[in-house]
């Protein structure tokens, strides 16, 4: 068999595996504008669906909103999402199976940051009832809960932050440590009674970004029963070209450290890279590299490239069952335990 034929065969096997396996991407930053009536961002959900993604978690609010603003965003998003025939809103892990059987995209929702709670623990329960079952503690900068990864000094969890971590676990809300400072993450993990995750963070050993996590954090979150979701953002992959190949390298590194049961996808797809890069440059306190005139901006793996990731794992000799875990089964296991 020629090399071209071998590559084609590997691609066909990868495509078939993606069609048969459950595929979950648990981070998509839906850019919701309550004044927007075009629904363009919601139309992009169809692109994930057509690419073979079965479950997608969208970011609705967080550290940039008050509680009232977050409520308005959630209400508007749920109304628009519920009106889409190809979407099934997720309130429980069982909804993922229901959506898949019906040929729909299961859409979960989460927050990036806890500032929108406005120091009111009761809102954790209220937002959980509205479908926010997954919440990052902080987004790059420090807040009243703890330190962000972009701060010069991470002071760790605050006293209030410890109460938030406890209450999130009581309410069945998955504790997400991406975008947090490493000390804050470590102190949260020490309080783990359920699995915790880094939903979209890569290995600092391969790409020393301020957003990536060290080996100790990888091992610690896996010890909770949780996982690390690999991001498809070039800045966290440490690559400008062949981003699917870079995703494979990070997956392989994580699997070598903690096993395939503790790795998933959190691709964090941005379709309009130019717009997000402009936004990042306008917020240098959140994004330290934004002040560097030589910074080239982010680029992203697209959902249609997931089979390329699978083909790369197959080429490394990964078993089908391990790839199926990474593609989606690990996420379902984690949310089933965290949401109970």
Secondary structure, DSSP 8 states (H G I E B T S, - for coil): --HHHHHHHHHHHHHHHHHHS--EEEEE-----TT--S-HHHHHHHHHHHTT--EEEEEEEETTS-HHHHHHHHHHHHHHHHT-TTEEE-SSTHHHHHHHHTT-EEEEEEEE-SGGGTT-THHHHHHHHTTEEEEES-SSS--SS--BTTSSS-----HHHHHHHHHHHHTT-EEE-TTB-HHHHHHHHTT-SS--EETT--BTTTS--TTSB-HHHHHHHHHTT-EEEE--BHHHHT-SS-HHHHHHHHHHHHHHHH-GGGEEE-----S-HHHHHHHHHT-TTT-GGGG-TT-----B--GGGHHHHHHHHHHTT--HHHHHIIIIIHHHHHHHHHH-
